[in-house]
Amino acid sequence: MLGVPVGPDDDCFELGGDSPFAVRIGAALRARALPSPRLRELYRHPTARGTAASLGAPDSPRAGTAEGFAHSGALRSDE
């Protein structure tokens, strides 16, 4: 989505993300039936690791982790 690699501790907004980007992240997570943070939570937790932690850990081994968030495909650059 940003067109650059994003690691679990990279601040998406420092890498060029903005409000429309944050809305697309939420939509991408919902499209994959994953928990989606409120927009203000993405601003409070601008890294994949922080966002994942703020969402808690549902019944998946990687859910609630930065790795699970990254593997969700929500940050793919082709969307």
C-alpha positions in Angstrom: 0.0 0.0 0.0 2.9 2.4 0.7 5.0 1.1 -2.2 7.9 0.5 0.2 8.8 -2.5 2.4 7.2 -2.1 5.9 8.6 -3.9 8.9 6.8 -4.7 12.1 8.3 -1.7 13.9 8.2 0.8 11.0 6.0 3.9 11.6 3.7 3.8 8.6 3.1 7.6 8.8 6.8 8.3 8.7 7.0 6.2 5.5 4.4 8.4 3.8 1.1 7.1 5.1 -1.8 9.5 5.7 -5.4 9.4 6.7 -6.6 7.8 3.4 -3.9 5.2 3.9 -5.1 4.5 7.4 -8.7 4.0 6.1 -7.4 1.6 3.4 -5.6 -0.4 6.1 -8.8 -0.8 8.0 -10.7 -1.8 4.9 -8.1 -4.3 3.9 -8.2 -5.9 7.3 -12.0 -6.1 7.3 -12.0 -7.6 3.7 -9.9 -10.4 5.1 -12.3 -10.9 8.1 -9.6 -9.6 10.5 -10.1 -7.2 13.4 -9.9 -3.6 12.2 -8.7 -0.8 14.5 -10.4 2.5 14.7 -8.7 5.3 12.8 -7.5 7.0 16.0 -5.9 3.7 17.1 -3.8 3.6 14.0 -2.5 7.0 14.8 -1.8 6.0 18.4 -0.1 2.8 17.3 1.4 3.5 13.9 3.5 0.4 13.6 2.3 -3.1 12.6 3.5 -4.4 16.0 1.6 -1.6 17.9 -1.5 -2.0 15.9 -1.5 -5.8 16.3 -1.0 -5.5 20.1 -3.9 -2.9 20.3 -6.2 -5.4 18.6 -5.6 -8.2 21.1 -5.0 -11.8 20.2 -8.0 -13.8 18.8 -7.8 -17.6 18.3 -4.9 -17.7 15.8 -1.3 -18.5 16.6 -0.1 -15.3 14.9 -3.2 -13.1 15.5 -2.4 -10.1 17.7 1.3 -10.1 16.6 3.1 -8.0 14.1 3.9 -11.1 12.1 0.2 -12.0 11.9 -0.6 -8.5 10.8 2.1 -8.5 8.2 1.0 -11.9 6.9 -2.6 -10.7 6.7 -1.7 -9.0 3.4 -3.0 -5.7 4.7 0.3 -3.9 3.9 0.8 -5.4 0.4 2.0 -2.7 -2.0 -0.2 -3.9 -5.0 -3.5 -2.7 -3.5 
